[in-house]
Amino acid sequence: MDTPDALIMQNAHSHAALIAAACRSIETAPTPPSLNELAAEAGLSPHHFHRLFKAETGLTPKAYASAHQARRMRTELAGTGTITDAIFEAGYNANSRFYEKAGERLGMRPSDYRAGGANTDIRFAVGQCSLGAILVAGSARGICAISLGDDPDALVRGLQDQFPRARLIGADAEFERWVAQVVGMVETPALGLSLPLDVRGTAFQERVWRALRDIPPGTTTTYSEIAQRIGMPKSVRAVAGACAANKLAVAIPCHRVVRSDGGLSGYRWGVARKRVLIDREAAQAAA
């Protein structure tokens, strides 16, 4: 006879499987399925399915579909077809439906995204913090890059590679205040960051990054625990890939994720910086 704990585990695995199947349905459908269609496929009521989907993924079915469409759109825009072709290949059934959300999901107009950020203003500044050089960049939507390194010029070249045709503008007084807030967060992560973030990633990456932001300063977790938290326990390597793709150092705290044996794995901005951040946060939490 199954124990209560065993039944709970069975239900959890069953729910995760249902939601994983629903995610695949959303990702493979030519246009986003309706809530009723997804619920019927899962054998649940729409209300129960909606609640379960959000609990497992951190997103509503509609938000998950929107994020996936945006990822497909970014992929299609990188191709050689027309923007109209890309819109329909991404599953939007009308140009107007896409353009309503283009700025929100791409951070800029689709023609500008395709052109490497052409006609887009990105303000930036390079300064110093206790971890070395720091670059902070922001679009009209919010902070879009926080990079750490030893060579300030290399940080600027990295930003140019990310947005090769954007207008990179040196910081003004207002943006310098943003930079000061970011540096303050790096030095004392428990303060948090109240500035808006311009986060651009796939639906999966955004789920991982949201989970990372829920990790309290002074604590660490593992890649497998993050995979469990987002309802995809077999996606440990994909979680590690999402951490590696993070472009917002400390604001999205991928440094708080370690291997299952407690060892430090790779870190975009250097394992030594990861160790400093973890030790500093632990000391500040204990103070």
N, C-alpha and C positions, 0 to 999 in steps of 0.2 A: 504494500500500500504506500502510495506517495505521501511524503511528509508535506506540511504546509509550505516549508521553504522550497521544496522541490517543485511544488505546483506553481509557486510564484516565479521560479526560474523558468519553468516551461512556458508560462504565460508571457514572460518577458521576451523569450526567444521567439515565440509565436508572433507577438506584436512586431518585433524587429523585422521578422521575415515578411510580414504583411506590408509594412511601410517600405521596406527595400523594394518589394515588387511594385508598389505604387510609384516609387521614384523612377524605376525603370520604365514604367508605363508613361510617365510624364516625359521622360527623356527621349523616348522612341516615337512618341505620337507626332504626327505631322502638325497638329495644332494642340494646344493644351487641353486635356480632358476636363470636363466639368467636375465639380465636387460630387455630384450625384453619381456620375459614371465611375469615379474612383472608389467611392464608398460601395457601390454595387459590386464592383470587381473584388473588393476585399470582404464582401459579405457582412458589412456593418452599416448602421444607420449613418447618414451624413454627419450628424452632430457628433456621434461617437468617433467616427473616422477622423473628422477635423481635429478633435481634441487629442486623439492618439497620435496623429501625424505631427502636430506641433510639439507634443511632448517628446517624441522620438527624434525629430530633426531640428527643433528650435525655430522652424519656419511654418507658416501656414501653407497648404497646398498651392494657393495662388502665388504666394511669395516665392516658393521653390520653383514653380513654373516660370515666373518672371526672371529669376536669376539664371535659370538654365537657358531661356531664350536669349538673354543678354550674352551669355557665353557663346552660344551658337552664332549670334550676330557678330561678335568680335572675331570669331573664326572666319565667318563668311566675308567680313570686310577686309580681312587680310588677303583674300583671294583676288582674282583678276576680273571677276564679273562686275556688273553695275551694282550700285547701292540698292536699287529696286529689286534686283535678283537676290541680293543678300537678305533683304527684308523678308521676302517670301520663303527663301530657303531656311531661314531661322524660325519659320512657323507663324509669322504675323500675317493675318489674313487681310490686312489693309495697311497702306502706308501710314495713314493717320494714326492707327493704333500704336505703331512703333514710334513715330515722331513725338507722340505725347509723352513718352517715357525715355527718349533718347538721352537727354541731358542727365537724367537721374541715374541711368544704368551705365552709360559710357563716360560720363563726366564732361562730355563735349558733344558737338554735332557729329553725326556719323561720318560726314565728309572730312571733318577735321581729324577724327580718330583714325580713319584710313590713312590720312596724310601725315601720320606720326605726330599729331597734336598741332597741325598747322592752324593758324588763326586763333590759337589758344594762348592765353597769358598764364604763365606759371611763375610766381614769385619764389625766390629762394634766397637763402643766406647760408654762409659757412662760418662756423665759429669753433670754439674749443670748449670741451667739458672734461671731466675727470677721466673719461674713456678715450680721449684723443680728439680728433677732428669730428665735427658733427655737421651734417647738411640737413636743412629743413626746407621743404618745398611745399607750396600750396596752390591749389587751383581755386576757381570761384566757389567750389563746393566745400573745400576744407583742406586739411593737411594731406598731401598725396604721397609724400616720401619723407622718411627720417632715416638717414644713413650714418653709419659710424665708420671710422677708418683712421689710418695714419697719414694719408696724403690728401689734403684738401682738393688738389687738382683732380685726383682720381675720382673723388666723390662727385665733382661737377661733371666730369666726363661720363660717369654712370648715369647722371640725370639726363644728360644730352642723349645718351643711347636710349633711354626710356621714352623720351619725347623729342625725337630728332628734329622735328619741324615746329615745335612750339616756340613762342616768344618767351625766353627766359629773362626775367626781369629782376634786377638786384633789389633787395629788400628795402622798403620804405619804413618810416617810423612805426606805422601800425603793425607791419609784419614783424618787425624786430620784437614787438611785445609778444607775438606768437612764439617766436624763437625762444625768448626768455622763459615762457611757460613750458616749452618742450624741454629745455635744458633743466629747468627745475624738476620736471617729472623724472628725467634720467637720474638726477642726483638723489631725489627722494621719491621713489615710485609710489609710495603710499599716498602721496598727494593727489595722484590721478591726473587726468588731463580733461579739461572742460571744453576744449576746442573741438569743432566738427572735424570728422575724418572723411576723406575722399577715398573710400575703400573700393577697389576694383578687382574682382576675382571671379572664379567659377562659383556655381552654387555650392559645390562641395567645399571649396576653399573658404567661402564666407561662413559656412557652418563651423568649420574648424576654427577660424579666427574669432568667431563669436564665443566659442567654448574657451579659447585661450584667454579672452578678456574677463572670463568669470573666475580665473585662478587668482586667489588673493596674493598680494605681495608677501614675500617671506615663506611661501610654500612652493613646492614643485609637484609635478605629476608626470605620468609617463605617456608615451605615444599610444600605448594600448588602452590606457584609461581614457584618453581623449576619444579614441575610436569607439569605446563603449559608450561614452557620454553622448555622442552624436548618433548612436543607434546603429553603427556599422562596425562591429567588433573585428571583422576580418580585414579592415582597411587600414591597418597600422602603417604600412609603407606609404599609402596615399596620404595619411595624416602627416607623416614626416615630410613628404613632398610639399604639402600645403604650408607647413612651417617654413620650409626653405624658400618658398615663393613670397613670403611676407616681406613687404617693402617699408613697413612702419616699425622700426626698431623701438622696443620698450612699450610703445603705445599699444601694440598688439604683442603681448609678452611671450613670444615663442621661446625666449630664453628660460622660461620656467618649466619646460618639458625636457625630461631626461630619459635615458634608457632604463629598461626595467631593472637593471642591476645597480641603478643609481649613478652610473657613469655619464659623463657629458659626451654627447654626440656632436656632430657638426653644427656650426652657427654661422649664419651669413656674414656676420661682422666679426668673426674670430672667436674661437673657443675660450681664449684667455678673457675676453670681455664678458662672455657668458658666465664664467666662474666669478668674476668680480661682481656682476649684477646679482647673482644668486646669493653670494656671501654678504653683500651689502644689504640686500633686502632682509635676509635672515637676522642680521645684527640689528637693523632698524626695528624689525618686528619684536625682537626680544627686549629692546630698550624700554 
